[in-house]
Amino acid sequence: MAAVAEAGAPYLAQAMSARIGEFIRLRRDIHAHPELAFQEHRTSALVADKLRAWGYTVHTGIGGTGVVGVLRRGQGTRRLGIRADMDALPIAEAPGREWGSRRAGLMHACGHDGHTATLLAAARFIAEDLDFDGTLHLIFQPAEEGAAGAQAMMRDGLFERFPCDAVYALHNIPGIEAGHFHFRTGASMASSDNVTIRLQGVGGHGAMPQTTADTVVAAAAVVTALQTVVSRNVDPLHSAVVTVGALHAGQANNVIPEEATLELSVRALDRGVRALLRERITELVQLQAASFKVKALIDWREGYPVLVNTPAETRLAAGLARELFGAARVNTEAAPLTASEDFAFMLEAVPGCYVFVGNGGPGTPGACSVHNPGYDFNDAIIEPGAQLWTRLVADYLKASG
C-alpha cells in the first residue's frame, strides 16, 4: 500500500487517472437509471456490491435505502465519515446523451450520480492503495431532494452505529470552473422552511363586495406586507429570503371566493434569523388577515436547517485541496448559498465540512444550472473529487510508523 500523504499530489493524480474511466462509466450507468427518494434500490445495490468487492464491511437498509461501508485499519481510534447522496429528481431530461435517463420523467438533475461515483472512486483507491490507522465510514444517503434522507439515516442510528469524529460531503456547482474548490467556514447554506397560509373569509357575488370578507384582497395585502419582513425586520448584514411561490383563489371573475391559499418558501443563513422570520411572518399574516375580517390558518413546516461548516474541519479540507491542486483552484472565502441541503442535519450532530467543486465555468456545458432538463454532471471532476477524499482519509487517519 502507498503512503499517499508522503507521496503527494503527483503520485495520487497519476494513480487515480489510470483507473478513472471505470468510474466515468459507472456514473453514466447510474445517470441512465435514476431513482427518486427512498426508491434508490438499484443504486444502493450497486454501491453495496462494489464496496463488498473492495473489502468494506457493508450495512444496507439504513434510513430506507441508505448504505454504509466500513473499513478499519490499525489500532487508531479516530473515525471519519464521508457522505454522498444518491437520489434523482422528477424532471424529464432533455434528449441528446447516449447515457441519458431511461426512465421517463426522471433524471439526475443535481449530480448525485456524480457524487456517488466520486466517492466510489475514492473508496476503491483507499481500499487497495492506502495505508491508514483508524475507521472510515462511507455514507451513501438516499432522499436528499426534499425528503430529508440524512435525517432518516440518523433516526435509524447512523452516528450511534457508525460514530464519526468528523463528517464531510461534496456538491458540484455549475458556473464555477471545473475542478476548482470552494470552501466557507460557518453558515454556508440556508435553512429552508415551507409555509402554507389559508385565508378563510366570506364569499359572495362580485357585484356586492360589501357582503363579503374578501380573501383575494386580503391575500394581495399579505403578499405585499411579506416583502417588508426581510427589509424591515432582519439585520441588513444578514441574509434571508421570503418567497411567495403560489397563490390560489377563485375560479370566476364575478365571484369572490371564500378561501385563498398561499405557499411560501422561507430561508435564512442564521438560526436566530430563522426564528425571527417565523415570529414576524406569523404575526404579520394574522394581523393583515384580521384587518380584512378574514381568518388566517398557518401551517409552518420546518425543512432543512442552516448548514454550518466547523472551522478546524474546513481548514483541513481547504489546506489539502491547496496542496493537491494549487492555491489558484481553491477559494476559502466562498459566498454562502441560499439553497438548502440536508447534510446540515449531520453537521448539527458531528463537526465537518460541505465542500463545493466547480462543474464548469460560464459558457461551458457544465455551467447549466442544476434542476434543469439540460443539466449533466461533468465527468472531468470525478477525479479531483476522489483525490480530495483520498487525501483527506490519508491525513485524518494518519498511519503510524
The 8 nearest C-alpha neighbors of each residue, nearest first, counted from 0:
[[1, 128, 129, 130, 2, 127, 3, 126],
 [2, 0, 129, 128, 3, 130, 6, 5],
 [1, 3, 5, 4, 130, 6, 129, 0],
 [4, 2, 6, 5, 1, 7, 393, 11],
 [3, 5, 7, 2, 6, 393, 394, 390],
 [4, 6, 3, 7, 2, 1, 8, 393],
 [7, 5, 3, 4, 10, 2, 8, 11],
 [8, 6, 5, 4, 3, 9, 10, 11],
 [7, 9, 323, 11, 10, 12, 6, 322],
 [10, 8, 12, 11, 7, 13, 6, 323],
 [11, 9, 13, 12, 8, 6, 7, 14],
 [10, 12, 8, 14, 9, 13, 15, 7],
 [13, 11, 15, 9, 10, 14, 8, 16],
 [14, 12, 16, 10, 15, 11, 9, 17],
 [15, 13, 11, 17, 12, 16, 10, 18],
 [14, 16, 12, 17, 13, 18, 11, 19],
 [17, 15, 13, 19, 18, 14, 12, 382],
 [18, 16, 15, 14, 19, 13, 20, 12],
 [17, 19, 16, 20, 15, 21, 14, 22],
 [18, 20, 16, 21, 22, 15, 17, 382],
 [21, 19, 23, 22, 18, 24, 17, 16],
 [22, 20, 24, 19, 23, 18, 25, 120],
 [23, 21, 25, 24, 20, 19, 116, 26],
 [22, 24, 26, 20, 25, 21, 378, 27],
 [23, 25, 27, 22, 21, 26, 28, 20],
 [24, 26, 22, 28, 23, 27, 21, 29],
 [27, 25, 23, 29, 116, 28, 24, 112],
 [26, 28, 30, 24, 29, 25, 98, 31],
 [27, 29, 25, 31, 30, 26, 24, 32],
 [30, 28, 32, 26, 27, 31, 112, 25],
 [31, 29, 27, 28, 32, 112, 33, 107],
 [30, 32, 100, 99, 28, 98, 29, 101],
 [31, 33, 29, 30, 100, 101, 28, 34],
 [34, 32, 87, 106, 30, 107, 31, 105],
 [35, 33, 39, 87, 38, 86, 32, 36],
 [34, 36, 87, 86, 38, 88, 37, 39],
 [35, 37, 142, 38, 86, 141, 146, 39],
 [38, 36, 142, 39, 141, 64, 63, 35],
 [37, 39, 35, 36, 40, 34, 64, 86],
 [40, 38, 34, 42, 37, 41, 43, 64],
 [41, 39, 43, 42, 38, 44, 64, 34],
 [42, 40, 44, 43, 39, 45, 34, 32],
 [43, 41, 45, 39, 44, 40, 46, 29],
 [42, 44, 46, 40, 45, 41, 39, 47],
 [45, 43, 47, 41, 46, 42, 40, 48],
 [44, 46, 42, 48, 43, 47, 41, 49],
 [47, 45, 43, 49, 44, 48, 42, 50],
 [46, 48, 44, 50, 49, 45, 43, 51],
 [49, 47, 45, 51, 46, 50, 44, 52],
 [50, 48, 52, 46, 47, 51, 45, 53],
 [49, 51, 53, 47, 55, 52, 48, 46],
 [52, 50, 55, 54, 48, 53, 49, 47],
 [51, 53, 49, 50, 54, 48, 55, 47],
 [54, 52, 50, 51, 55, 126, 123, 49],
 [55, 53, 51, 52, 50, 56, 126, 70],
 [56, 54, 51, 70, 50, 69, 68, 57],
 [55, 57, 69, 68, 51, 70, 54, 58],
 [56, 58, 68, 55, 67, 47, 51, 69],
 [57, 59, 67, 66, 68, 56, 60, 61],
 [60, 58, 66, 61, 65, 57, 67, 64],
 [59, 61, 64, 63, 65, 62, 66, 58],
 [62, 60, 65, 63, 152, 59, 64, 155],
 [61, 63, 152, 151, 155, 65, 64, 60],
 [62, 64, 60, 61, 65, 37, 151, 141],
 [63, 65, 60, 37, 141, 61, 62, 39],
 [66, 64, 61, 140, 60, 141, 62, 139],
 [67, 65, 59, 139, 58, 138, 61, 43],
 [68, 66, 138, 58, 137, 57, 139, 69],
 [67, 69, 57, 137, 55, 56, 136, 58],
 [70, 68, 136, 56, 55, 135, 57, 67],
 [69, 71, 135, 55, 134, 56, 136, 72],
 [72, 70, 134, 133, 135, 69, 73, 132],
 [73, 71, 132, 133, 131, 134, 74, 70],
 [72, 74, 132, 75, 133, 71, 131, 398],
 [73, 75, 132, 133, 76, 72, 71, 134],
 [76, 74, 133, 132, 73, 77, 134, 72],
 [75, 77, 133, 78, 74, 134, 132, 396],
 [78, 76, 133, 75, 134, 396, 164, 79],
 [79, 77, 134, 163, 164, 135, 133, 76],
 [78, 80, 135, 163, 165, 164, 136, 166],
 [79, 81, 166, 136, 163, 137, 135, 165],
 [82, 80, 167, 137, 166, 168, 138, 136],
 [81, 83, 138, 168, 139, 137, 167, 80],
 [82, 84, 139, 115, 114, 140, 168, 138],
 [85, 83, 140, 111, 139, 141, 86, 115],
 [84, 86, 111, 141, 140, 112, 115, 83],
 [87, 85, 35, 36, 142, 141, 34, 84],
 [86, 88, 107, 35, 34, 33, 106, 108],
 [87, 89, 90, 106, 105, 35, 107, 108],
 [90, 88, 105, 104, 106, 91, 87, 35],
 [91, 89, 105, 104, 88, 106, 92, 372],
 [92, 90, 104, 105, 372, 106, 103, 93],
 [93, 91, 372, 106, 90, 94, 373, 100],
 [92, 94, 372, 373, 91, 95, 99, 374],
 [95, 93, 96, 92, 99, 373, 97, 372],
 [94, 96, 97, 93, 99, 98, 92, 373],
 [97, 95, 99, 98, 94, 93, 100, 375],
 [96, 98, 99, 95, 31, 94, 100, 27],
 [97, 99, 96, 31, 27, 100, 30, 28],
 [100, 98, 96, 31, 97, 101, 30, 94],
 [99, 101, 31, 102, 106, 32, 30, 98],
 [102, 100, 31, 32, 103, 99, 33, 105],
 [103, 101, 100, 105, 104, 32, 33, 106],
 [102, 104, 105, 101, 91, 100, 92, 106],
 [103, 105, 91, 90, 89, 102, 106, 92],
 [106, 104, 89, 90, 91, 103, 102, 88],
 [107, 105, 33, 108, 88, 100, 87, 90],
 [106, 108, 87, 109, 30, 110, 33, 88],
 [107, 109, 370, 106, 369, 374, 110, 371],
 [110, 108, 369, 107, 370, 111, 87, 374],
 [111, 109, 376, 113, 112, 107, 108, 114],
 [110, 112, 114, 85, 113, 84, 109, 115],
 [111, 113, 110, 115, 114, 26, 29, 30],
 [114, 112, 116, 110, 111, 115, 26, 117],
 [113, 115, 111, 117, 83, 116, 112, 118],
 [114, 116, 112, 118, 83, 113, 117, 111],
 [117, 115, 113, 119, 26, 118, 114, 22],
 [118, 116, 381, 120, 114, 385, 119, 115],
 [117, 119, 121, 115, 120, 116, 122, 385],
 [118, 120, 122, 116, 121, 117, 115, 123],
 [121, 119, 117, 118, 122, 123, 385, 116],
 [120, 122, 385, 118, 124, 119, 123, 389],
 [123, 121, 119, 125, 120, 124, 118, 126],
 [124, 122, 126, 125, 121, 120, 127, 53],
 [123, 125, 121, 127, 128, 126, 122, 120],
 [126, 124, 129, 122, 123, 128, 127, 121],
 [127, 125, 123, 124, 128, 122, 53, 129],
 [128, 126, 124, 125, 123, 129, 0, 53],
 [129, 127, 0, 1, 124, 125, 126, 130],
 [130, 128, 125, 0, 1, 2, 127, 126],
 [129, 131, 0, 2, 398, 1, 128, 132],
 [132, 130, 398, 397, 396, 393, 72, 129],
 [131, 133, 398, 73, 75, 72, 396, 397],
 [132, 134, 75, 77, 76, 72, 396, 71],
 [135, 133, 71, 78, 70, 77, 79, 72],
 [136, 134, 79, 70, 69, 78, 80, 71],
 [135, 137, 80, 69, 68, 79, 138, 67],
 [138, 136, 68, 81, 67, 80, 82, 135],
 [137, 139, 82, 67, 81, 140, 66, 136],
 [140, 138, 83, 66, 65, 82, 84, 67],
 [139, 141, 84, 65, 85, 138, 83, 148],
 [142, 140, 148, 85, 65, 86, 37, 84],
 [141, 143, 36, 148, 146, 144, 86, 37],
 [142, 144, 148, 147, 145, 146, 141, 341],
 [145, 143, 142, 146, 36, 86, 147, 88],
 [144, 146, 147, 143, 142, 302, 341, 148],
 [145, 147, 142, 144, 148, 143, 36, 37],
 [148, 146, 150, 149, 143, 145, 341, 142],
 [147, 149, 142, 151, 141, 143, 150, 146],
 [150, 148, 152, 147, 151, 341, 342, 153],
 [149, 151, 153, 147, 148, 152, 154, 344],
 [152, 150, 62, 148, 154, 149, 153, 155],
 [153, 151, 62, 155, 149, 150, 154, 157],
 [154, 152, 157, 150, 156, 155, 151, 149],
 [155, 153, 151, 156, 152, 150, 157, 62],
 [154, 156, 152, 153, 62, 157, 61, 151],
 [157, 155, 159, 153, 154, 158, 160, 152],
 [158, 156, 153, 160, 152, 159, 161, 155],
 [157, 159, 162, 161, 160, 156, 153, 163],
 [158, 160, 156, 162, 157, 161, 153, 155],
 [159, 161, 158, 157, 156, 162, 155, 163],
 [160, 162, 158, 159, 157, 163, 136, 156],
 [163, 161, 158, 159, 160, 78, 164, 157],
 [164, 162, 78, 79, 165, 80, 161, 166],
 [163, 165, 78, 79, 349, 77, 162, 350],
 [166, 164, 350, 351, 163, 79, 349, 80],
 [165, 167, 80, 351, 81, 79, 350, 349],
 [168, 166, 81, 352, 351, 353, 82, 80],
 [169, 167, 353, 82, 81, 354, 83, 352],
 [170, 168, 354, 353, 355, 171, 114, 167],
 [171, 169, 355, 356, 354, 172, 114, 168],
 [170, 172, 356, 358, 357, 355, 173, 110],
 [171, 173, 357, 358, 356, 175, 355, 174],
 [174, 172, 366, 358, 359, 175, 365, 368],
 [173, 175, 366, 360, 361, 359, 172, 176],
 [176, 174, 357, 360, 359, 173, 358, 172],
 [175, 177, 360, 359, 357, 179, 178, 358],
 [176, 178, 359, 357, 358, 179, 175, 380],
 [177, 179, 357, 380, 356, 383, 176, 180],
 [180, 178, 328, 357, 356, 177, 176, 329],
 [181, 179, 356, 329, 355, 328, 330, 357],
 [180, 182, 330, 355, 333, 329, 331, 356],
 [183, 181, 331, 333, 354, 330, 332, 355],
 [182, 184, 333, 332, 331, 187, 185, 181],
 [183, 185, 308, 310, 309, 313, 186, 182],
 [186, 184, 308, 307, 187, 309, 183, 310],
 [185, 187, 307, 306, 188, 268, 308, 305],
 [186, 188, 335, 306, 307, 183, 185, 336],
 [189, 187, 336, 306, 339, 337, 335, 305],
 [190, 188, 268, 337, 305, 267, 339, 266],
 [189, 191, 305, 304, 266, 303, 267, 339],
 [192, 190, 266, 302, 303, 265, 339, 189],
 [191, 193, 301, 302, 265, 300, 264, 266],
 [194, 192, 264, 300, 263, 299, 265, 301],
 [193, 195, 299, 263, 298, 262, 300, 196],
 [194, 196, 262, 298, 261, 297, 263, 197],
 [197, 195, 297, 261, 260, 296, 298, 198],
 [198, 196, 260, 296, 295, 259, 199, 297],
 [197, 199, 295, 259, 258, 294, 214, 260],
 [200, 198, 258, 294, 293, 257, 197, 295],
 [199, 201, 293, 257, 212, 214, 258, 213],
 [202, 200, 212, 257, 211, 213, 203, 199],
 [203, 201, 257, 256, 255, 211, 200, 212],
 [202, 204, 255, 211, 254, 205, 201, 256],
 [205, 203, 254, 206, 207, 255, 253, 208],
 [204, 206, 253, 254, 207, 255, 208, 203],
 [205, 207, 204, 208, 253, 254, 203, 209],
 [206, 208, 209, 205, 204, 210, 203, 211],
 [209, 207, 211, 210, 205, 206, 204, 203],
 [208, 210, 207, 211, 212, 206, 213, 203],
 [209, 211, 208, 207, 203, 212, 201, 202],
 [212, 210, 201, 208, 202, 209, 213, 203],
 [211, 213, 201, 200, 292, 293, 214, 291],
 [214, 212, 215, 211, 216, 200, 255, 217],
 [213, 215, 217, 216, 200, 259, 218, 258],
 [216, 214, 218, 217, 213, 219, 259, 248],
 [215, 217, 219, 218, 214, 213, 220, 291],
 [218, 216, 214, 220, 215, 219, 288, 291],
 [219, 217, 221, 215, 220, 216, 214, 222],
 [218, 220, 216, 222, 221, 217, 215, 223],
 [221, 219, 217, 223, 218, 222, 224, 216],
 [220, 222, 218, 224, 219, 223, 225, 284],
 [223, 221, 219, 225, 220, 224, 218, 226],
 [224, 222, 220, 221, 225, 226, 219, 227],
 [223, 225, 221, 226, 222, 227, 220, 228],
 [226, 224, 222, 227, 228, 223, 221, 280],
 [225, 227, 224, 223, 228, 229, 222, 230],
 [228, 226, 230, 225, 231, 229, 224, 232],
 [227, 229, 232, 225, 231, 226, 230, 279],
 [230, 228, 233, 232, 227, 231, 239, 226],
 [229, 231, 227, 228, 232, 233, 226, 235],
 [230, 232, 227, 228, 229, 233, 234, 235],
 [233, 231, 228, 229, 230, 234, 227, 279],
 [232, 234, 229, 231, 235, 230, 237, 272],
 [233, 235, 236, 237, 232, 238, 231, 229],
 [236, 234, 237, 233, 238, 230, 229, 231],
 [237, 235, 234, 238, 233, 239, 268, 230],
 [236, 238, 235, 234, 233, 239, 268, 269],
 [239, 237, 268, 267, 236, 240, 235, 233],
 [238, 240, 267, 266, 229, 268, 237, 241],
 [239, 241, 266, 265, 242, 267, 229, 238],
 [242, 240, 265, 264, 266, 243, 239, 263],
 [243, 241, 264, 263, 244, 240, 265, 262],
 [244, 242, 263, 245, 262, 264, 241, 261],
 [243, 245, 262, 242, 263, 264, 246, 261],
 [244, 246, 262, 261, 243, 247, 263, 260],
 [247, 245, 261, 260, 262, 248, 244, 259],
 [246, 248, 260, 259, 261, 245, 249, 258],
 [249, 247, 259, 256, 258, 215, 260, 246],
 [248, 250, 256, 251, 255, 247, 254, 259],
 [249, 251, 248, 252, 254, 256, 253, 255],
 [252, 250, 254, 253, 249, 255, 256, 205],
 [251, 253, 254, 250, 205, 255, 249, 204],
 [252, 254, 205, 251, 204, 255, 206, 203],
 [255, 253, 205, 204, 251, 252, 203, 256],
 [254, 256, 202, 203, 205, 204, 213, 257],
 [257, 255, 202, 249, 258, 254, 248, 214],
 [256, 258, 202, 201, 200, 199, 214, 255],
 [257, 259, 199, 256, 198, 214, 200, 248],
 [258, 260, 248, 198, 247, 214, 197, 215],
 [261, 259, 197, 247, 196, 246, 198, 248],
 [260, 262, 246, 196, 245, 195, 263, 247],
 [261, 263, 195, 245, 244, 243, 194, 196],
 [264, 262, 243, 194, 242, 244, 193, 265],
 [263, 265, 193, 242, 241, 192, 194, 243],
 [264, 266, 241, 192, 240, 191, 263, 193],
 [267, 265, 191, 240, 190, 239, 189, 192],
 [266, 268, 239, 189, 190, 273, 269, 238],
 [269, 267, 189, 305, 238, 186, 190, 188],
 [268, 270, 272, 271, 267, 273, 305, 186],
 [269, 271, 273, 272, 274, 305, 268, 267],
 [272, 270, 274, 273, 269, 275, 276, 267],
 [273, 271, 275, 269, 274, 270, 276, 267],
 [272, 274, 270, 276, 271, 267, 275, 269],
 [273, 275, 271, 277, 272, 276, 278, 270],
 [276, 274, 272, 278, 277, 273, 279, 271],
 [277, 275, 273, 279, 278, 274, 280, 272],
 [276, 278, 274, 280, 275, 279, 281, 273],
 [279, 277, 275, 281, 276, 280, 282, 274],
 [278, 280, 282, 276, 281, 277, 283, 275],
 [281, 279, 283, 277, 282, 278, 276, 284],
 [280, 282, 278, 284, 279, 283, 277, 285],
 [283, 281, 279, 285, 280, 284, 286, 278],
 [282, 284, 280, 286, 285, 281, 279, 287],
 [285, 283, 287, 281, 286, 282, 280, 288],
 [284, 286, 288, 282, 283, 287, 295, 289],
 [287, 285, 289, 283, 288, 284, 282, 290],
 [286, 288, 284, 290, 289, 285, 283, 221],
 [287, 289, 293, 285, 286, 290, 291, 294],
 [290, 288, 292, 286, 291, 293, 287, 285],
 [289, 291, 287, 288, 292, 286, 293, 217],
 [290, 292, 289, 293, 288, 217, 212, 287],
 [293, 291, 289, 290, 212, 288, 294, 200],
 [292, 294, 200, 288, 291, 289, 199, 212],
 [293, 295, 199, 198, 288, 200, 289, 296],
 [296, 294, 198, 197, 285, 288, 297, 199],
 [297, 295, 197, 196, 198, 298, 294, 199],
 [298, 296, 196, 195, 299, 295, 197, 194],
 [297, 299, 195, 194, 300, 196, 296, 193],
 [300, 298, 194, 297, 193, 301, 195, 192],
 [301, 299, 193, 192, 194, 302, 298, 195],
 [302, 300, 192, 299, 193, 303, 191, 304],
 [301, 303, 192, 191, 300, 304, 193, 190],
 [302, 304, 191, 190, 341, 340, 339, 305],
 [305, 303, 190, 343, 306, 302, 191, 344],
 [304, 306, 190, 189, 268, 188, 307, 343],
 [305, 307, 343, 188, 187, 186, 304, 189],
 [306, 308, 186, 185, 187, 305, 309, 346],
 [309, 307, 352, 185, 184, 351, 186, 313],
 [308, 310, 351, 350, 312, 311, 185, 313],
 [311, 309, 313, 184, 312, 314, 308, 185],
 [312, 310, 314, 313, 309, 315, 351, 350],
 [311, 313, 315, 351, 314, 310, 309, 352],
 [314, 312, 310, 316, 352, 315, 311, 317],
 [315, 313, 311, 317, 312, 316, 318, 310],
 [314, 316, 312, 318, 313, 317, 311, 319],
 [317, 315, 319, 313, 318, 314, 320, 312],
 [318, 316, 320, 314, 319, 315, 313, 321],
 [319, 317, 321, 315, 320, 316, 314, 322],
 [318, 320, 322, 316, 321, 317, 323, 315],
 [319, 321, 317, 323, 318, 322, 324, 316],
 [322, 320, 325, 326, 318, 324, 319, 323],
 [323, 321, 319, 320, 325, 324, 318, 8],
 [324, 322, 8, 320, 321, 325, 319, 387],
 [323, 325, 321, 320, 322, 328, 326, 329],
 [326, 324, 321, 327, 328, 322, 323, 329],
 [325, 327, 321, 329, 328, 324, 330, 322],
 [328, 326, 325, 329, 330, 324, 321, 179],
 [327, 329, 179, 326, 325, 180, 324, 330],
 [328, 330, 180, 326, 327, 181, 179, 321],
 [331, 329, 181, 332, 333, 182, 180, 328],
 [330, 332, 182, 183, 333, 181, 329, 317],
 [333, 331, 183, 330, 182, 334, 181, 184],
 [332, 334, 183, 181, 182, 331, 330, 335],
 [333, 335, 332, 336, 183, 187, 182, 181],
 [336, 334, 187, 188, 333, 337, 186, 183],
 [337, 335, 188, 338, 187, 189, 334, 339],
 [336, 338, 189, 188, 339, 335, 266, 267],
 [337, 339, 336, 189, 188, 340, 191, 190],
 [340, 338, 189, 188, 190, 191, 337, 303],
 [341, 339, 342, 343, 303, 338, 188, 306],
 [340, 342, 343, 303, 344, 147, 149, 143],
 [343, 341, 345, 344, 340, 149, 346, 306],
 [342, 344, 306, 341, 346, 345, 304, 340],
 [345, 343, 347, 342, 346, 341, 150, 149],
 [344, 346, 342, 348, 347, 343, 349, 149],
 [347, 345, 343, 349, 348, 344, 350, 351],
 [346, 348, 344, 345, 349, 343, 350, 307],
 [347, 349, 345, 346, 344, 350, 158, 343],
 [348, 350, 346, 165, 347, 345, 351, 166],
 [351, 349, 165, 346, 309, 166, 312, 164],
 [352, 350, 166, 165, 312, 167, 309, 308],
 [351, 353, 308, 167, 313, 312, 354, 309],
 [352, 354, 168, 169, 167, 308, 355, 351],
 [353, 355, 169, 182, 168, 352, 170, 181],
 [354, 356, 181, 170, 180, 171, 169, 172],
 [357, 355, 180, 171, 179, 172, 178, 181],
 [356, 358, 175, 177, 172, 176, 179, 178],
 [357, 359, 177, 173, 365, 172, 171, 377],
 [360, 358, 365, 177, 176, 366, 175, 174],
 [359, 361, 176, 174, 175, 366, 363, 362],
 [362, 360, 174, 366, 363, 359, 175, 176],
 [361, 363, 360, 366, 364, 359, 365, 174],
 [362, 364, 365, 366, 361, 360, 359, 367],
 [365, 363, 366, 367, 362, 359, 375, 374],
 [366, 364, 359, 358, 363, 367, 173, 377],
 [365, 367, 173, 174, 359, 364, 363, 360],
 [368, 366, 374, 365, 364, 173, 369, 373],
 [369, 367, 173, 371, 366, 374, 370, 174],
 [368, 370, 109, 371, 108, 374, 367, 173],
 [371, 369, 108, 109, 368, 372, 374, 90],
 [370, 372, 369, 374, 373, 368, 108, 367],
 [373, 371, 92, 93, 374, 91, 90, 370],
 [372, 374, 93, 371, 92, 375, 367, 108],
 [375, 373, 367, 371, 372, 108, 369, 368],
 [376, 374, 377, 108, 373, 110, 365, 107],
 [375, 377, 110, 113, 378, 358, 374, 365],
 [376, 378, 379, 358, 365, 380, 375, 359],
 [379, 377, 380, 381, 23, 376, 113, 26],
 [378, 380, 377, 381, 382, 177, 178, 383],
 [381, 379, 382, 178, 378, 383, 377, 384],
 [382, 380, 117, 384, 378, 379, 383, 385],
 [381, 383, 385, 380, 384, 386, 19, 379],
 [384, 382, 386, 385, 380, 381, 178, 387],
 [383, 385, 387, 381, 386, 382, 117, 380],
 [386, 384, 121, 388, 382, 117, 387, 383],
 [387, 385, 383, 389, 384, 388, 390, 382],
 [386, 388, 390, 384, 385, 389, 391, 383],
 [387, 389, 391, 385, 386, 390, 121, 392],
 [390, 388, 386, 392, 391, 387, 121, 385],
 [389, 391, 393, 387, 392, 388, 386, 394],
 [392, 390, 388, 394, 389, 393, 395, 387],
 [393, 391, 395, 389, 390, 394, 396, 388],
 [394, 392, 390, 391, 397, 396, 4, 395],
 [393, 395, 397, 391, 392, 396, 390, 4],
 [396, 394, 392, 397, 391, 393, 79, 77],
 [397, 395, 132, 131, 394, 133, 392, 393],
 [398, 396, 394, 131, 393, 132, 395, 399],
 [397, 399, 131, 132, 130, 396, 400, 393],
 [400, 398, 397, 132, 131, 73, 75, 396],
 [399, 398, 397, 132, 131, 2, 130, 73]]
